[in-house]
Amino acid sequence: MLRRAQVLLVLWCTVVASLATSTPAAVPRLDLLSLESGYHGIVKENETLVEVTPRIRGVDAPICNFRIVNKHHGEAPFEIILKDQEKGEAELRAKKTLNCEKRKNYKFDIAAVSCSGEQSENATVHISVADINEYAPAFLEPSYVRQVDEGRLYEEVVRVEASDRDCTPKFGDVCKYEILTSDQPFIIDNEGVIRNTEPLDYERSHNHILTVVAYDCGMKQSVPVMVTIKVNRVCKLGWKGVPERIDYAPGTGREELFPDAELDLCDVPCNVRTVESRVSLQTSHIGKGCDRDTYSVQSQRKLCGASTESIDLLPNPGLGTEWTKNLPSDDGHESDQIFEFDGNTAAVVPNSVLEESLSRTFTVATWMKHKQSPDNDHHTKEHIICSADDHKMNRHHYALFVRNCRLILLLRRDFSEGDLNIFRPAEWRWKLPQVCDNEWHHYAVSVQFPDIQLFVDGQEFKSEKKNPEIIDDWPLHPTKGINTTFAVGACWQGSDGKMKHYFKGYLAGLSVLLHKNERPEVLACLHKCKESLEVPAMELLEPGMELLTNSDLTEMTIEGDNKTNLEVLLRKVGYINLREFPTPGRRNVHISTTITCERGRPVKVPAVESYVQVLQPQQPTIEVNGTGNVAREYEDFRLGVRVFTDVHITVTGDKDNNKEWKKGEPMTVIEKKLDSCTVSVYPPLNPDHETLTLPSNMMAQFGIVAKVSRDGVVVSGADMIYNYEQVLRQIQYTNKKPAYYLNRVFKLLCSELNGRFTSNEYVQTLTVIHPRSPNKPDATSDPLPEVTSQPVVKEVDSVVVEASVAPAHAKMDRHHAELKPAQTLNDIYLGDTQSVVATGSHAVTIIIVVCVGFLVFMIVLGVIRIRAAHHRSQQEETADTEMAWDDSALTITVNPMELADTHRPKTAANQAGPQVAQSGHVPNDSSDEDEDDDSKEQGPRVGQLDSIHLEVIRRTERLSQVTQMEVLIIAFLALAATSTAAPVEPEASVRVSFVSPPHSYSHGLDLMPAATQYLTADDSQLQNVQMIHSDPDPVPAVLSGAELDAFAASFMSNEPRFFHQFPHERSLLANVELRASQNLPPLRIGSIRPGSPFIRA
């Protein structure tokens, strides 16, 4: 058995050996193009997987393993793991996380091993460890401290340095430094060098502490480090403690500029002999050289006590001062109004403003800003004012002009002032640097011939030997028919008929005072600035020290030998602006100092610059209030009504506004000023019966002037509010004809500082209380009252109108014709009861009517006399009432005559008329007879109208409220009523006049052509009617009585259609009067409401 097993084993081995001998085993190979290139891999510090290029893979044999076969540089902490046996792929991993900072690269060989144990050739693997930004930069020092001197700029104050432990430049190098502390005068560059951007000041900061950080190239920030820079005080010659800016609030008074000033000489090796400091305030850029009051020229002159007779040649454009309206100017609110002359503009002053020739004594003054001509033509004349011949010749009578930077006054004597053959001074030439410095200056020339004085900026010019240069000339020779033209800004050339020698610059406040000279102190006041430097108290001045100022107090010089006293004085230098509302802005202050040592050696002290910032003032609010509506009776308006009885003016927004002065008035009425108040009225006043009266004595006492015109009143002159209130409350309005108006409206507007601040527009209404119209009597119940025979006469726009009184009872006329009681057209057409005029055809009817009338008369006689007496007391009121608006219905009062047969022709047209007694008056008639006794004259027959006068009186201020048709209606009614009152002479004349009130508009005349056309239309039955307007003696047209009767009949038959065509709702007050010759009783039409239906008899 054992032997058999041995035989089988031998056989197996023999077979295997034979197989092996016949097929050799395969050798694996690494999948590389070239074994020399090998593998390259990268692994991050915080990872283990190595990214290998190309991929590790074995081919040509089944791969069962990879092994690291050679380690070139010691340990290789890697392993190869077979990932896919079929493909023969593997990955390379680190056995632990690597550290780039310790070792950046690894190198070793690998080989692939087949399943048969065959091993491939070796290939080299190069591994690089990729760095990550795991470390932040760190400064080499925990803090930095350096010291520097003040007043210097350093290239390097200190250098800071940081490092990074990362292994690669990307994360291991420091790429940036930064100062985290803001608002510090330092910068740092990328090398860590810190430098200052401005000289350091020990007074501002003794040291500067900075926080600095570093960044690597991956922008990882380091921990901050503190850098301390200490400033060493270095003595600097000059002033210390002078602020750069000083704020000034308006109304705070004096403000000290340099309370902490100190002069540091830094131990200069100098025995001080003299020290001098000059402080200057720069104000040339404000207004006309400094901050002055912005009142008008007239107000400034009043405040300085100047003569009120001065003539303003450049006034603000307005009513009566139109010659300056075409000159370019500013608004005049920030200062008095400034006029620009550009070399092409000029103004001609009317002859009524200034005399043709100046007197031997006068003063001409002006503000002027002028610069030298750019073309440097020294011979160009630039006239400020000039009076020259108006035509034919070019003689200059007098002038003030600029030439070659000289101010020149020309004053030619007239032939009447002396011998024509004697030379006299005629031209004065002052050479002044101010003329061409392009700054504002005030010039005043006072003449008391032959003495001339020049004042520049309020100071008298000191004459020198050849300054001024005086030129003599002949007097002007006499001429005939030659007048003068006075111009501002140029000179008129009479022969050429045009202006020449134009002025280029700016002028303001140009005025002339005739027959007297302005006082020097007034000229100084006009120039005085409201802002200035305030000098220290004189008791602070020690011996050996001197303080000097200029006239404007804008420059101050302190000099002496005492440095300590200089510092004390400079600390007390102040600034003040007395203007209540100063111009806001910056005023520069300059301090220059000079030190002189022994032996005359000067020490230069740096100049100091500062500025005063004037803050914006609080804007005031001017409020005008009072009782806005006041009602007065007719008689009050005739005697005069005060317009602003209780007006009050207050200024709000002021700290003292709540303080009370007296009588409830606030303190502002005496502390604040106004310079103008304007009272306007619209429509304009009618000078025929309306006036505005001002308290002239009070205004003269206050120095306030006024201009009165139809449009109102302008009160001007700077004065306290209280005085303005007193003047305004005394303004009185008088109206002789108040019935023309329902009310009168006045508007009041006040201003301060030449219109810079204005008040609200206060409206004052004066209401006219119109008396009520007396109640119209009822024809059926009340008898008619007795009245006087003399009608009330009223004058309306130069046309006399007899205003009829209330309806009169029956009376006898001057021809002893008995008259029936007056009846109205309401009684005839509109009344509820129709009263028919007695026209009986036989004596019985007449007797019955007379008897009944007599009985009625006796019963009511007592009542009539009582009411007549009461009526007389109200006649004046009734007359005024006629002017008032009446909304009642149509009321036409007719006074028909009782026509006697003996006084009328027996015509077919009038035989049916009433019979009148031929003798006797109405019993107990107490009315007076007409004093004009012309009964002996032979007049027309009683009851016949030989002429008709229609006066349509328009009693309304607005003609637009009354249509043309309404006026025509009145005329038609009057003509229709004429035929009712009495027959008309065949050749009667008709005269119709339309009288408008004084305040009617001119287009009211347009009513006349339309009325004429309508009345004379083909179908109007009137072909010869003439319409006139307020003509005292018109030429009447010829109109036959038959035509008039036909027109009346036609009108009455077509009346409903007429009114239906014009159904107006408004009422019209109009009086139409028919007057016949021989003083026949009038026909009165009172009021008409168009659209009222007629009831024809």
MORA-V674416 format. One record per run of one state. SS is the DSSP state (H for helix, E for strand, C for the rest). FROM is the first residue (numbers start at 1). LEN is the number of residues. If there is no record, write none. Layout:
{{SS FROM LEN} {SS FROM LEN}}
//
This chain:
{{C 1 1} {H 2 21} {C 23 6} {E 29 2} {C 31 8} {E 39 6} {C 45 4} {E 49 5} {C 54 2} {E 56 4} {C 60 3} {E 63 9} {C 72 6} {E 78 7} {C 85 4} {E 89 6} {C 95 10} {E 105 10} {C 115 4} {E 119 1} {C 120 3} {E 123 8} {C 131 7} {E 138 2} {C 140 3} {E 143 7} {C 150 8} {E 158 2} {C 160 2} {E 162 2} {C 164 5} {H 169 4} {C 173 1} {E 174 6} {C 180 6} {E 186 3} {C 189 4} {E 193 4} {C 197 10} {E 207 10} {C 217 4} {E 221 1} {C 222 3} {E 225 8} {C 233 5} {E 238 3} {C 241 4} {E 245 4} {C 249 6} {E 255 2} {C 257 5} {E 262 3} {C 265 7} {E 272 10} {C 282 15} {H 297 7} {C 304 7} {E 311 2} {C 313 5} {E 318 1} {C 319 2} {E 321 1} {H 322 3} {C 325 4} {E 329 1} {C 330 9} {E 339 4} {C 343 4} {E 347 3} {C 350 11} {E 361 11} {C 372 10} {E 382 8} {C 390 6} {E 396 8} {C 404 2} {E 406 6} {C 412 3} {H 415 3} {C 418 6} {E 424 8} {C 432 1} {H 433 4} {E 437 12} {C 449 2} {E 451 6} {C 457 2} {E 459 2} {C 461 8} {E 469 5} {C 474 10} {E 484 5} {C 489 2} {E 491 3} {C 494 4} {E 498 3} {C 501 3} {E 504 11} {C 515 5} {H 520 8} {C 528 3} {E 531 4} {C 535 3} {H 538 3} {C 541 5} {E 546 4} {C 550 5} {E 555 6} {C 561 2} {H 563 9} {C 572 2} {E 574 4} {C 578 7} {E 585 13} {H 598 3} {C 601 1} {E 602 3} {C 605 3} {E 608 7} {C 615 6} {E 621 5} {C 626 3} {E 629 4} {C 633 1} {H 634 6} {C 640 1} {E 641 2} {C 643 5} {E 648 5} {C 653 7} {E 660 1} {C 661 5} {E 666 1} {C 667 1} {H 668 4} {C 672 1} {E 673 9} {C 682 8} {E 690 4} {C 694 2} {H 696 7} {C 703 2} {E 705 5} {C 710 2} {E 712 9} {H 721 9} {C 730 2} {E 732 4} {C 736 2} {H 738 3} {C 741 2} {E 743 10} {C 753 4} {E 757 3} {C 760 2} {E 762 7} {C 769 23} {E 792 5} {C 797 2} {E 799 5} {C 804 8} {E 812 1} {C 813 5} {E 818 1} {C 819 4} {E 823 2} {H 825 6} {C 831 12} {H 843 31} {C 874 1} {H 875 7} {C 882 9} {E 891 4} {C 895 6} {H 901 3} {C 904 41} {E 945 10} {C 955 4} {H 959 3} {C 962 2} {H 964 18} {C 982 2} {E 984 13} {C 997 5} {H 1002 14} {C 1016 10} {E 1026 3} {C 1029 8} {E 1037 2} {C 1039 2} {H 1041 21} {C 1062 6} {E 1068 7} {C 1075 2} {H 1077 3} {C 1080 3} {E 1083 6} {C 1089 9}}
//
